[in-house]
Amino acid sequence: MFAVENGLQGDPRLQAISDAIRVIPHFPKTGIMFQDITTLLLDPVAFKHVVDIFVDRYKHMNISLVAGVEARGFIFGPPIALAIGAKFIPLRKPGKLPGKVISEEYELEYGNDRLEMSMEAVKSQERALVIDDLVATGGTLSASINLLERAGAEVVECACVVGLPKFKGQCKLKGKPLYVLVEPSQLEEITF
Amino acid sequence: MSGNKQDEDPRINGIKTKIRVVPDFPKKGIMFQDITTVLLDPKAFKDTIDLFVERYRDKNISVVAGIEARGFIFGPPIALAIGAKFVPLRKPKKLPGETIFEEYELEYGNDRLEMHVGAVEAGDRALVVDDLIATGGTLCAAINLLERVGAEVVECACVIELPELKGRQRLKGKPLCMLVEYR
């Protein structure tokens, strides 16, 4: 579900956010129009809009845990967690987290990758939000949902700044709702 | 802050007690300073950010540069609170578009830190943020990147310092602000 479909139609902040995202053609490879959010981070007003919109949505949903996917989820997750009084949990590439971890494999275009979470970070029945900068195939977010559910948390929603148009409407990932602020700002097909 | 015990803010002890030390990670002999346990305590995490924001809000900082990946956790909340841009300093090949890089030494071999061309401008007043300073190699590379584009590095800010590794002396004369020492 996109923000415009859920009460924010015409909200000028969404246009400002979209305008602040830079598109880099053919990165990391030919055919991919990379949505670069670093230019959004250079615009303190637009960056704050992103955080404010997510905080307004989640502050009364009793979220106790915000999980951010390495590495760009680390940029958006913590400000939201701080504002809503939730803990922040980093979901990381293999071998980065110390102590006991659980891991979940997910598919890439070629081969697999793995996401890890600290086993001790989550208490049973916590209400969790998953954050990343962008959703494309949904593979990383699905792995994140799996990790949190295996640890006993309830994933309330996944939230991303940018999402492909296919995530409009009541689209769900592993049965969980997805909330996205903006579509990619160029209309060329993104292939993954 | 900065190890001046007489002035120590009462919030600092609360943060210190939340840091988990994990022995022999990532390899034998290293006492790993795990800040993820601070992030699990909303008050301790908020106090960490507040302490830095209080220090920097009136210093006219226009850029907060955070070092991948744990600098991405602490840098953005500080940047948002003080109205500065946030610039990620990243491992090689992660940033799209045009970048500049700085090499730095590891225990075995070298690594590189990259920054986007155009993100930081001449005259920007910059703060560099990471979770921890050890040898200072990464922070020194960060300072170099920022100075090469004409920014003035005002200070480096870290949650934790390992003073025995003397990283403070590798910061090209720039001051370091830290909250917690580990000896």
HADDOCK unambig.tbl for C-alpha pairs under 7 A between the chains (distance, minus, plus):
assign (segid A and resid 24 and name CA) (segid B and resid 96 and name CA) 6.74 0.50 0.50
assign (segid A and resid 24 and name CA) (segid B and resid 97 and name CA) 6.48 0.50 0.50
assign (segid A and resid 27 and name CA) (segid B and resid 96 and name CA) 6.43 0.50 0.50
assign (segid A and resid 41 and name CA) (segid B and resid 85 and name CA) 6.09 0.50 0.50
assign (segid A and resid 41 and name CA) (segid B and resid 86 and name CA) 5.35 0.50 0.50
assign (segid A and resid 41 and name CA) (segid B and resid 87 and name CA) 6.95 0.50 0.50
assign (segid A and resid 42 and name CA) (segid B and resid 85 and name CA) 4.51 0.50 0.50
assign (segid A and resid 42 and name CA) (segid B and resid 86 and name CA) 5.77 0.50 0.50
assign (segid A and resid 42 and name CA) (segid B and resid 87 and name CA) 6.90 0.50 0.50
assign (segid A and resid 43 and name CA) (segid B and resid 85 and name CA) 6.15 0.50 0.50
assign (segid A and resid 44 and name CA) (segid B and resid 80 and name CA) 6.49 0.50 0.50
assign (segid A and resid 44 and name CA) (segid B and resid 83 and name CA) 5.85 0.50 0.50
assign (segid A and resid 44 and name CA) (segid B and resid 84 and name CA) 6.16 0.50 0.50
assign (segid A and resid 44 and name CA) (segid B and resid 85 and name CA) 5.64 0.50 0.50
assign (segid A and resid 48 and name CA) (segid B and resid 80 and name CA) 6.60 0.50 0.50
assign (segid A and resid 71 and name CA) (segid B and resid 69 and name CA) 6.17 0.50 0.50
assign (segid A and resid 74 and name CA) (segid B and resid 72 and name CA) 5.71 0.50 0.50
assign (segid A and resid 74 and name CA) (segid B and resid 73 and name CA) 5.31 0.50 0.50
assign (segid A and resid 75 and name CA) (segid B and resid 72 and name CA) 5.33 0.50 0.50
assign (segid A and resid 75 and name CA) (segid B and resid 73 and name CA) 5.95 0.50 0.50
assign (segid A and resid 75 and name CA) (segid B and resid 76 and name CA) 6.07 0.50 0.50
assign (segid A and resid 78 and name CA) (segid B and resid 73 and name CA) 6.13 0.50 0.50
assign (segid A and resid 79 and name CA) (segid B and resid 77 and name CA) 5.30 0.50 0.50
assign (segid A and resid 82 and name CA) (segid B and resid 42 and name CA) 6.61 0.50 0.50
assign (segid A and resid 82 and name CA) (segid B and resid 46 and name CA) 6.30 0.50 0.50
assign (segid A and resid 85 and name CA) (segid B and resid 42 and name CA) 5.74 0.50 0.50
assign (segid A and resid 86 and name CA) (segid B and resid 42 and name CA) 5.95 0.50 0.50
assign (segid A and resid 87 and name CA) (segid B and resid 39 and name CA) 5.91 0.50 0.50
assign (segid A and resid 87 and name CA) (segid B and resid 40 and name CA) 4.60 0.50 0.50
assign (segid A and resid 87 and name CA) (segid B and resid 41 and name CA) 5.98 0.50 0.50
assign (segid A and resid 87 and name CA) (segid B and resid 42 and name CA) 5.37 0.50 0.50
assign (segid A and resid 88 and name CA) (segid B and resid 39 and name CA) 5.36 0.50 0.50
assign (segid A and resid 88 and name CA) (segid B and resid 40 and name CA) 5.89 0.50 0.50
assign (segid A and resid 89 and name CA) (segid B and resid 39 and name CA) 6.98 0.50 0.50
assign (segid A and resid 89 and name CA) (segid B and resid 40 and name CA) 6.96 0.50 0.50
assign (segid A and resid 98 and name CA) (segid B and resid 22 and name CA) 6.79 0.50 0.50
assign (segid A and resid 98 and name CA) (segid B and resid 25 and name CA) 6.47 0.50 0.50
assign (segid A and resid 99 and name CA) (segid B and resid 22 and name CA) 6.87 0.50 0.50
assign (segid A and resid 121 and name CA) (segid B and resid 40 and name CA) 7.00 0.50 0.50
